[in-house]
Amino acid sequence: MPKFLVEVPHEPDALACARVVKVFLESGSHFLTHAEWGCMDNVHSAWMVVEMDSKAEALAIVPPALRAGTRIVRLTTFKLAHIEDTIRRLQPSGGSSDPTRG
């Protein structure tokens, strides 16, 4: 099943922050009550990693008033062999496109 990072930003003032956290904690949603917050480091967002069928499903777990500013990112884990095959397939013949080689 696809995995998504859900990022929910909110206003940086202390009252707005507390209100958003309260909405999450009172929601009863396992996802929302286990969100990770950056507020104590002055990054006013909540993050959750969820397994859903689609971005639309991931967005649906966010309270409606906060959806407009929410960012949903599909996460992927790469295997070295797959990436090496991709590089071989995409790399022009005779040249190195490896940015680590001068």
C-alpha positions in Angstrom: 0.0 0.0 0.0 1.3 3.5 -0.8 2.8 5.5 2.0 2.4 9.3 2.3 3.9 12.1 4.3 1.2 14.5 5.5 2.4 17.9 6.4 -0.1 20.3 8.0 1.2 23.8 8.7 -0.5 26.3 11.0 -0.1 29.8 12.2 3.1 30.4 14.3 1.5 32.2 17.2 1.2 30.3 20.5 -2.6 30.4 20.7 -3.1 29.2 17.1 -0.6 26.4 17.7 -2.4 25.3 20.9 -5.8 25.3 19.2 -4.5 23.2 16.2 -2.9 20.7 18.6 -6.1 20.5 20.6 -8.2 19.8 17.4 -5.8 17.0 16.6 -5.8 15.5 20.1 -9.6 15.7 20.4 -10.3 14.2 17.0 -10.1 10.6 18.2 -8.2 9.8 15.0 -5.2 7.5 15.6 -3.3 9.4 12.8 -4.0 12.8 14.2 -3.4 11.9 17.9 0.0 10.5 16.9 1.2 13.4 14.8 4.7 14.8 15.2 5.0 18.5 15.8 7.8 21.0 15.0 6.4 23.8 17.1 9.0 23.6 19.9 11.6 24.2 17.3 9.7 27.1 15.8 8.5 25.1 12.7 4.8 25.2 13.0 3.7 22.1 11.2 2.4 18.6 12.1 3.7 15.6 10.2 2.3 12.1 9.9 3.3 9.1 7.8 0.3 7.1 6.7 -0.5 4.2 4.5 -3.5 5.0 2.3 -4.6 4.1 -1.2 -4.3 7.6 -2.5 -3.3 11.2 -1.8 -7.1 12.0 -1.6 -7.5 9.5 1.2 -4.5 10.8 3.0 -5.9 14.4 2.8 -9.2 13.2 4.1 -7.8 12.4 7.5 -6.9 16.1 8.0 -9.5 18.3 9.6 -11.4 20.2 6.8 -10.3 23.7 8.0 -6.6 22.7 7.7 -6.8 20.9 4.3 -6.1 23.9 2.1 -2.5 24.3 3.3 -1.8 20.6 3.7 1.0 19.0 1.6 0.8 15.3 0.8 3.9 13.6 -0.5 4.0 10.0 -1.7 7.1 8.3 -0.2 9.3 5.8 -2.0 12.0 3.5 -0.8 14.7 2.8 -3.4 16.9 -0.2 -3.8 20.4 0.2 -5.0 20.1 -2.3 -7.9 17.0 -0.5 -9.2 18.7 2.8 -9.2 21.8 1.4 -10.9 19.6 0.0 -13.6 17.8 3.3 -14.0 21.1 5.2 -14.3 22.4 2.7 -16.9 19.2 3.0 -18.9 19.1 6.9 -18.8 22.8 7.7 -19.0 24.0 8.8 -22.5 26.5 6.4 -24.0 30.2 7.2 -23.5 29.7 9.9 -20.8 29.5 9.9 -17.1 26.6 11.8 -15.5 27.7 11.0 -12.0 27.9 14.4 -10.2 30.4 12.9 -7.7 33.0 12.3 -10.4 34.9 15.3 -11.7 
